[in-house]
Amino acid sequence: MTKKSEYFKRYLISTGPYWKYMYVALVMMIIIVAIQVLLPKFFEKIIDDYIPNRKLDELLWISAGLLVLYFIRMGAFILRNNKMLNFGYHYIYDLRNRLMHHFQLLSFRYYDINKTGDIMNHMLDDVMNTELMTTNSLIYLLEDILIILVVSILLILMNVKLALIAVLVIPVYASVHRYFRKKIGEKNQSIRENYAQLSSNFHDSIAGLRIVRAFNLEHYRKNEFNKYLLEDRHLRISTYTFNAVFIGITEYLTVIGIILVLAGGSYLAIIKGTMKPGEIVAFYSYLGYLYNPIIRLSSTTTIIEAGISSIKRIFKVLDTTPAPSEKPDAIIPARRANGNFVFSNVTFFYDDAKTPALDNLSFDIEPGKTIALVGESGGGKSTVINLLMRFYDPTSGHIMLDGIDLRNLQTQWLRKNIALVLQEGFLFWGTIRENIRYGKIDATDNEIEWALDQANARDFIEKLPRGIDTPLGERGSGLSGGQRQRIAIARAILKDAPILILDEATSALDNESEVKIQQALKKLTNNRTTFIIAHRLSTIRKADEIFVLHRGKIIERGTHDQLLEKQGKYNNLFNAHNFLSD
C-alpha cells in the first residue's frame, strides 16, 4: 500500500462518525442511477413498439410513468445532495476545530521552523481542498463508477460486438489518465509550495510595513513578491494547459469510440438488419452514459488527488506531538498555587543550538517574593520565563512549583495561576472590553472597570469615541504603545493570579505612564510571586532579589544595593548604559 493510499484510508476511517449521512446518500445515488439507466429502455420501447403499432394508451401510460420516475429522481437528487453536504460539512467543521485546537497545543519550536504562510495554508487551502473532496467529489466518483459498471453490462447484454467496440478506448484512456494524473499532481504540488512562499512573503510585508517604509524597501519587497507571483502565473498556466491537453485527449478518445460504434451500428442496422432503430437509439444513449462519466473522472480525480495531498499534510500536522506534552494523569491541585519555584540544575538548549540558553541553573524562590532578571541580550532571561510558563521543558534538570515538577502538573492549571504581561502588550482584534476580559472570561463589567482603574487606564479610555467598547485594529492599532501596555496590564490584573510575570512590561511607557503603572504594579505584586525582566530602576530597585544572568548562568544575585556594592557586572551595566538611573 502506497503512502497516499494509506492516508486516503485513514481519511475514510476519520469520516466514520458521519457515515450515517453517507449511507442515505448512497441509497439515493442508487435510485438516481437506476432511474437514469431505465430511460433509454423506455425510448427503445416507444420507438420500436408503441409508435409503429400506434399504442397510444400505452404511450400515455409510459409517459406518465416517466414523469413519476423523474419526480422520484428529483427528490432523490435533492436528498442525496443534502446528505452529502451534511456528511462533508460536519466532517470539515470538526476537522477545522481539531486542527485549530492542535495548532494551539504545538510547541513554539514548531512555529519557529515553519513559515506563517505554510501554517495558514494548512488551515485554509488544505481544508478547502479536503472540503471539495468530501462534499461532492467522493459521491460523484462512486456514482460515475456505478454508472460505468451498470452501463457496460447493459451494452454487453444488448450487443456484445458493439459493446466490445465501445470499450476499446477505455484501456487507452486508463493509460492516458494514469500518466496525466501523476504529472498534474506534481504540478499542483509545485503550485501549493510556491503559493505558500507567496503567502508568507505577503504576510511579512504587511506585518512589517513600518520597517518596509522606514527603510524604503517597498520596491525590494514588491520585486520579491513579484518573483513568486510570476512563478505562480507560470505554474498555473502550465498546469491548466496540461489539464486542457488531458481533457482534449479524453474527448478525442470519446469521439473515436463513438465513431467506431457508429460505423459498427450502421453496419449491423443497415446491412445485417439485426438492430432495430430503438435499439440503436438506446445503445447510443448508453454510450453517452458510458463516456460522460469517463470524461468527468478526469476532473473528479484531480479534485480528489488535491484533497488527498491536502489531507496528508493536515494529518502530518495532527501527527506532530504537542510539546511540552501533558501526562494523562497530570496533577490538578485543589487550591491556588503558593508560588514557591525551585530550579534544580536546569539546562536548556534551543533547537540546533551548540551552546545552552541556560546552563545548570539552580535557585529557590519563596512564595510572594519579587525576583528581577537582568543582563545583556541572550543571557537567558526570556528563557527562564518560557520555562516557567512551560512553553518549553528543560533539556535536563527540574523545575518545581510548590514541590511538584512542572512536567507532572496539568498545563492549564499551571497557566491559570500565572498572569503574563509581555513587552509588546499584544492585543487582539476586538473591543477594549473584550481584550481585558481575556484575563477572566466570566468577569463582570464592574470587575473590568476595577481592573482599568488599577492599571490607571481609565483616563485615556474615557477620551475614546466609544470608551471601553472602542473597537481596536489588529494588534491594537490606533493606540500608543503605552496605552496598549496599560490594557495588557489591566488584563493581567483582572486575572488575579498568584504568580506574576512582567517581561519588560513597562518598557513601552513614557515616564508619566510608568509612574501610574508602578503604582498599580506595587499593589498587584503584593503577596504574589513575581518575576520581572526590566531595564529601569523604578521597576526593579525594590525587588527582593536580583539575578544577573550571563550566558545562561547566574553570575550575581542580591538586592539592588548589595549588587552595586559588589562593583561587578550589575554595577557595570548601571554605569555603561545608565541601566538603572532614576
Long-range contacts (C-beta under 8 A, 24 or more apart in sequence): 3-312, 4-308, 4-309, 4-312, 7-308, 7-311, 7-312, 7-315, 8-308, 8-311, 10-315, 11-130, 11-308, 11-311, 11-315, 14-91, 14-95, 15-87, 15-91, 15-134, 18-86, 18-87, 18-90, 18-91, 19-87, 21-83, 21-84, 21-86, 21-87, 21-90, 22-83, 22-84, 22-87, 22-139, 24-79, 24-80, 24-83, 25-79, 25-80, 25-83, 25-84, 25-87, 25-139, 26-139, 26-142, 28-76, 28-77, 28-79, 28-80, 28-83, 29-76, 29-80, 29-139, 29-142, 29-143, 29-146, 30-146, 31-72, 31-73, 31-76, 32-73, 32-76, 32-77, 32-80, 32-143, 33-143, 33-146, 33-147, 33-150, 35-69, 35-70, 35-72, 35-73, 35-76, 36-73, 36-147, 36-289, 37-147, 37-150, 37-151, 37-154, 37-286, 37-289, 38-69, 39-66, 39-285, 40-281, 40-282, 40-283, 40-285, 40-286, 40-289, 41-282, 42-66, 43-278, 43-281, 43-282, 43-285, 44-276, 44-278, 44-279, 44-281, 44-282, 45-278, 46-278, 47-276, 47-277, 47-278, 47-281, 48-276, 48-277, 48-278, 48-279, 49-278, 80-139, 84-135, 84-136, 84-138, 84-139, 85-135, 87-134, 87-135, 88-131, 88-134, 88-135, 88-136, 89-131, 89-135, 91-134, 92-127, 92-130, 92-131, 92-134, 92-135, 95-127, 95-130, 95-314, 96-123, 96-127, 98-318, 99-123, 99-127, 99-314, 99-317, 99-318, 102-317, 102-318, 102-320, 102-322, 103-317, 105-322, 106-320, 106-322, 106-323, 107-322, 107-323, 107-324, 107-391, 107-392, 108-386, 108-391, 108-392, 109-323, 109-350, 109-351, 109-392, 110-320, 110-323, 112-351, 113-351, 115-196, 115-197, 115-200, 116-199, 116-200, 116-203, 116-204, 117-196, 117-197, 117-198, 117-199, 117-200, 117-201, 117-202, 117-203, 118-196, 118-200, 120-199, 120-203, 121-192, 121-195, 121-196, 121-199, 122-313, 122-314, 122-317, 125-192, 125-195, 125-310, 126-310, 126-311, 126-313, 126-314, 127-310, 127-314, 128-310, 129-303, 129-306, 129-307, 129-309, 129-310, 129-311, 130-307, 130-310, 130-311, 130-314, 132-303, 132-306, 132-307, 133-303, 133-304, 133-306, 133-307, 133-308, 133-310, 133-311, 134-307, 137-300, 137-303, 137-304, 137-307, 138-304, 140-296, 140-300, 141-297, 141-300, 141-301, 141-304, 143-293, 144-293, 144-294, 144-296, 144-297, 144-300, 145-293, 147-289, 147-290, 147-293, 148-290, 148-293, 148-294, 151-286, 151-289, 151-290, 152-290, 154-286, 155-283, 155-286, 155-287, 155-290, 158-279, 158-282, 158-283, 158-286, 159-268, 159-275, 159-279, 159-283, 161-264, 161-268, 162-261, 162-264, 162-265, 162-268, 162-283, 165-257, 165-260, 165-261, 165-264, 166-257, 166-260, 166-261, 166-287, 166-290, 167-290, 168-257, 168-260, 169-253, 169-254, 169-256, 169-257, 169-260, 170-294, 172-253, 173-250, 173-253, 173-294, 176-246, 176-249, 176-250, 176-253, 177-246, 177-250, 177-297, 177-298, 177-301, 180-242, 180-243, 180-245, 180-246, 180-249, 180-298, 181-301, 181-302, 181-305, 183-242, 184-239, 184-242, 184-243, 184-246, 184-302, 184-305, 185-305, 185-309, 187-235, 187-238, 187-239, 187-242, 188-239, 188-302, 188-305, 188-306, 188-309, 189-309, 190-235, 191-232, 191-235, 191-236, 191-239, 192-309, 194-228, 194-231, 194-232, 194-235, 195-232, 197-228, 198-225, 198-228, 198-229, 198-232, 201-225, 201-228, 243-298, 243-302, 246-298, 247-295, 247-298, 247-299, 250-294, 250-295, 250-298, 251-295, 254-291, 254-294, 254-295, 257-287, 257-291, 258-287, 258-291, 261-287, 323-392, 323-393, 324-390, 324-391, 324-392, 324-393, 324-407, 324-411, 326-410, 326-411, 327-407, 327-408, 330-408, 330-409, 330-410, 330-411, 331-404, 331-408, 331-409, 331-410, 331-413, 332-409, 332-410, 332-413, 333-402, 333-404, 333-409, 333-413, 336-417, 336-498, 337-401, 337-402, 337-414, 337-417, 337-498, 337-499, 338-367, 338-402, 338-498, 338-529, 339-365, 339-367, 339-368, 339-401, 339-402, 339-498, 339-499, 339-528, 339-529, 340-364, 340-365, 340-366, 340-367, 340-400, 340-401, 340-402, 340-403, 340-529, 341-365, 341-388, 341-399, 341-400, 341-401, 341-529, 342-398, 342-399, 342-400, 343-384, 343-397, 343-398, 343-399, 344-397, 344-398, 344-399, 344-400, 345-396, 345-397, 345-398, 346-387, 346-394, 346-396, 346-397, 346-398, 346-399, 347-394, 347-395, 347-396, 347-397, 347-552, 348-383, 348-387, 348-392, 348-394, 348-395, 348-552, 349-395, 355-551, 355-552, 356-395, 356-552, 357-383, 357-552, 358-383, 358-384, 358-387, 358-394, 358-552, 359-551, 359-552, 359-553, 360-397, 360-553, 361-397, 361-552, 361-553, 361-554, 362-397, 363-547, 363-554, 363-557, 365-529, 367-498, 367-529, 368-527, 368-528, 368-529, 369-529, 369-530, 369-544, 369-545, 370-525, 370-529, 370-530, 370-532, 370-542, 370-543, 370-544, 370-545, 371-529, 371-530, 371-531, 371-532, 371-543, 371-544, 371-545, 371-546, 371-547, 372-531, 372-532, 372-533, 372-534, 372-539, 372-540, 372-543, 372-545, 372-546, 372-547, 373-531, 373-532, 373-533, 373-546, 373-547, 373-549, 374-533, 374-534, 374-535, 374-540, 374-546, 374-547, 374-548, 374-549, 374-570, 374-573, 374-579, 375-548, 375-549, 375-550, 375-569, 375-573, 376-550, 376-573, 378-551, 379-549, 379-550, 379-551, 379-552, 380-549, 380-551, 380-552, 380-553, 381-533, 381-549, 382-503, 382-533, 383-552, 384-531, 384-549, 385-420, 385-501, 385-503, 385-531, 385-533, 388-418, 388-499, 388-501, 388-531, 389-414, 389-415, 389-418, 389-420, 389-501, 390-414, 390-415, 416-497, 417-497, 417-498, 417-499, 418-497, 418-499, 418-500, 418-501, 419-492, 419-493, 419-495, 419-496, 419-497, 419-499, 419-500, 419-501, 420-492, 420-501, 420-503, 421-485, 421-488, 421-489, 421-491, 421-492, 421-500, 421-501, 421-502, 421-503, 421-505, 422-488, 422-503, 422-504, 422-505, 423-503, 423-504, 423-505, 423-507, 423-508, 424-508, 425-476, 425-481, 425-484, 425-485, 425-487, 425-488, 425-505, 425-508, 426-475, 426-476, 426-488, 427-472, 427-475, 427-476, 427-479, 427-484, 427-487, 427-488, 428-472, 429-472, 429-473, 429-474, 430-471, 430-472, 431-466, 431-468, 431-469, 431-470, 431-471, 431-472, 432-461, 432-464, 432-467, 432-468, 432-469, 432-470, 432-472, 432-487, 433-468, 433-469, 435-472, 435-476, 435-487, 435-491, 436-468, 436-487, 436-490, 436-491, 436-494, 437-494, 438-491, 439-490, 439-491, 439-492, 439-493, 439-494, 439-495, 440-494, 440-495, 440-496, 443-494, 447-494, 448-490, 448-494, 451-490, 451-491, 451-493, 451-494, 452-490, 454-490, 454-493, 454-520, 454-523, 454-524, 455-486, 455-487, 455-489, 455-490, 455-493, 455-517, 455-520, 456-486, 456-513, 456-516, 456-517, 456-519, 456-520, 457-483, 457-486, 457-487, 457-489, 457-490, 460-486, 481-508, 481-509, 482-508, 482-509, 482-510, 482-513, 484-508, 485-509, 485-513, 485-517, 486-513, 486-516, 486-517, 489-517, 489-520, 489-521, 489-524, 492-524, 493-520, 493-524, 497-528, 498-528, 498-529, 499-528, 499-529, 499-530, 499-531, 500-524, 500-525, 500-528, 500-529, 500-530, 500-531, 501-530, 501-531, 502-530, 502-531, 502-532, 502-533, 502-534, 502-539, 503-533, 504-533, 504-534, 504-535, 505-532, 505-534, 506-534, 506-536, 506-538, 506-539, 507-534, 507-535, 507-536, 514-538, 535-577, 535-579, 536-580, 537-579, 537-580, 537-581, 537-582, 538-582, 540-580, 541-580, 546-570, 548-573
